[in-house]
Amino acid sequence: MTARSGDRGHEGPSADGSIDPPRNFRITTEERVRALAIGAPAYAMRKKRIEDAEGAWHRTLVGLATTLRDEGRPELEVAAALRARAGRFDFARVNDLVVKHNRYYPMEANLPMDREGNYLLFGTVFLPELPFDVERVVRRALAAVRERESERDDASP
């Protein structure tokens, strides 16, 4: 039985002796070793740290909001409790990462530019990350709790 064109994986090595999947670019051995040696790009590591902090804040606030709402606390009391908790978050450290990300990401990721000098990300104008503050993280947490409750209400008979 002969393998059809495009039926990779069952025919063995390709014409160049490689068992790597077909792709429209080549990575030299030197480039592979360099990638392994230097690790992930700085912008990716920075973005991950930003997202990890935001995720931790979000989980904390959603958990608190869910607990308070399950206890029957009024919306204003829940929002006030979330603001108080969010006021203890270290926004300065993460906002410093946001500033660095906004400044260096377009160059580090080698983003193309349009005719007006705007950086493009996947064909649209790159918009800088917004800094974090109490209101932003509380608003996001409350929206997530409301959405979860709405889905729960829609699912109930």
C-alpha positions in Angstrom: 0.0 0.0 0.0 1.4 3.3 -1.0 1.0 6.5 1.0 -1.0 9.3 -0.5 0.5 12.8 -0.8 -0.2 14.7 2.4 -0.8 11.4 4.4 2.2 12.1 6.7 2.9 9.9 9.7 2.5 6.5 8.1 5.0 6.8 5.3 8.2 7.1 7.3 10.9 9.7 6.8 10.5 12.5 4.2 12.6 12.9 1.2 15.2 14.8 3.2 15.3 12.0 5.8 13.5 13.9 8.5 10.5 12.6 10.4 9.5 16.2 11.3 6.1 17.3 10.1 6.0 19.3 6.9 6.2 23.1 7.3 6.8 26.1 5.1 10.0 27.1 6.8 13.3 25.6 8.0 14.9 25.9 11.3 18.6 25.3 11.2 20.4 23.2 13.9 22.2 26.4 15.0 18.9 28.2 15.4 17.4 25.3 17.4 20.4 25.2 19.7 20.2 29.0 20.2 16.5 28.8 21.0 17.2 26.1 23.6 20.1 28.1 25.1 18.4 31.5 25.4 14.9 30.2 26.3 11.6 32.1 25.8 11.7 35.6 24.5 11.7 38.4 27.1 8.3 39.7 26.0 6.7 36.3 26.4 8.1 35.8 29.9 7.1 39.4 30.9 3.5 38.9 29.5 3.3 35.6 31.4 4.2 37.3 34.7 1.5 39.9 34.0 -1.1 37.3 33.2 -0.2 35.2 36.2 -0.6 38.1 38.6 -3.9 39.2 37.0 -5.1 35.6 37.2 -4.3 35.3 40.8 -6.0 38.6 41.6 -9.0 37.5 39.6 -9.3 34.1 41.3 -9.0 35.8 44.7 -11.7 38.4 44.0 -14.1 36.0 42.3 -13.8 33.6 45.2 -14.5 36.3 47.7 -17.4 37.7 45.7 -18.9 34.2 45.3 -18.7 33.5 49.0 -20.3 36.8 49.9 -23.1 36.5 47.3 -23.8 33.0 48.5 -24.2 34.4 52.0 -26.8 36.8 50.6 -24.7 40.0 51.0 -26.0 43.0 49.0 -24.2 44.0 45.8 -22.8 47.2 47.3 -21.3 45.3 50.3 -19.8 42.7 47.9 -18.2 45.5 45.8 -16.9 47.3 48.8 -15.3 44.1 50.1 -13.7 43.4 46.8 -12.3 47.0 46.6 -10.8 46.6 50.1 -9.2 43.3 49.1 -7.9 44.6 45.8 -6.4 47.6 47.6 -3.9 45.2 49.1 -2.7 43.9 45.7 0.8 45.0 44.4 -0.3 46.9 41.3 3.0 48.9 41.1 5.2 45.8 40.4 2.8 44.5 37.7 2.2 48.0 36.2 6.0 48.3 35.9 5.9 45.2 33.8 3.0 46.6 31.7 5.0 49.8 31.0 8.0 47.7 29.9 5.8 45.4 27.8 4.2 48.4 26.0 7.5 50.0 25.3 9.5 47.0 24.2 7.0 44.4 22.9 6.5 45.8 19.4 10.3 45.8 18.8 11.0 42.5 20.5 8.3 40.8 18.6 9.4 42.5 15.4 5.8 43.8 14.7 5.3 45.3 11.2 4.2 48.9 10.9 1.4 50.5 8.8 1.9 53.7 6.7 1.0 55.9 9.7 3.7 54.4 11.9 1.4 52.2 14.0 2.6 48.8 15.0 0.4 46.0 13.7 -0.5 42.9 15.6 -2.3 40.2 13.5 -3.3 42.9 11.0 -4.8 45.4 13.5 -3.2 48.3 15.3 -1.3 47.2 18.4 -3.0 48.6 21.5 -0.9 49.0 24.6 -1.8 47.1 27.7 -3.8 49.1 30.2 -2.4 49.6 33.7 -4.1 47.7 36.6 -5.9 49.4 39.4 -8.5 48.5 42.0 -11.5 49.5 39.8 -10.3 47.5 36.8 -9.8 44.2 38.6 -13.0 44.6 40.7 -15.1 45.3 37.6 -13.7 42.2 35.9 -14.3 40.0 38.9 -17.9 41.2 39.4 -18.6 40.7 35.7 -17.3 37.1 35.9 -19.4 36.4 38.9 -22.5 37.8 37.2 -21.8 35.8 34.1 -21.4 32.6 36.0 -24.7 33.2 37.9 -26.5 34.1 34.6 -25.2 30.8 33.1 -26.3 28.9 36.2 -29.8 30.6 36.0 -30.1 29.7 32.2 -29.2 26.1 32.9 -31.7 25.6 35.7 -35.2 24.3 34.7 
